[in-house]
Amino acid sequence: MTTPNSHDSRSALARLVLADRARGLSGAAGNLALARHGGAGGRAGEVATLGAYAERLLTSAVVHERERGSSWAEIGRYLGVGAEEAERRFGAAAAEWSEDASGRVERDLDLWADVRLGVGDKRVDGGDPQVEGRIDRSWLATFLDLLAYYVRHFPADGAWEDLARRLDEPGEWHAYTMDGIFESLDLRLIREQDLFCVRVTNAHTADLRLRVSTLLEAFGAR
């Protein structure tokens, strides 16, 4: 079993941040095409800002590669530098991520809620609107909170606690419908010892399937 403190889950979190920052850079670059009235030299300033976005994106990519198990030599080869130079440039950021990742999910849910992911992830891009996986039972409420945010579902007070009580009955599937502003999801859950098997259906957009898939990966068990 893994938890959000595990290596696999840290890698999933790093991947989520990488996707978020990639989208941020894309959006910032797109703004250059808009007609704006600004002071002299304003466009140059906007392009310079893109450099800062790109540097943050590159750092996130390196952190993700380190969490995937890539060596400094492997990373450096793609950057055209040696292992020592790659570690000198990005080692502090990678170390900070590794030390901080154990509390990242619990402390910084806004990071998850604010991501806006693209639709090009081949793992989930397709016609099947169902995503399934297993999560550790201690992270059920966090998983449901984030899923509800994605579809703008506003649960009744105590809804998660009531669902958790029903899930204490082993061997039975339990259903919950998230009626949201953007989409409505149907959830089916069943308890297996300290895990919950989760099936999420009606996730019709690739964007939403990617978000659900990433949550299941980060909070999941293998």
Secondary structure by P-SEA (a helix, b strand, c coil): ccccccaaaaaaaaaaaaaaaaaaaaaaaaacccccccccaaaaaaaaaaaaaaaaaaaaaaaaaaaacccaaaaaaaacccaaaaaaacaaaaaaaaaaccccccccccccccccccccccccccccccccccccccaaaaaaaaaaaaaccccccaaaaaaaaaaccccbbbbbbbccccbbbbbbbbbcccbbbbbbcccccaaaaaaaaaaaaaaccc
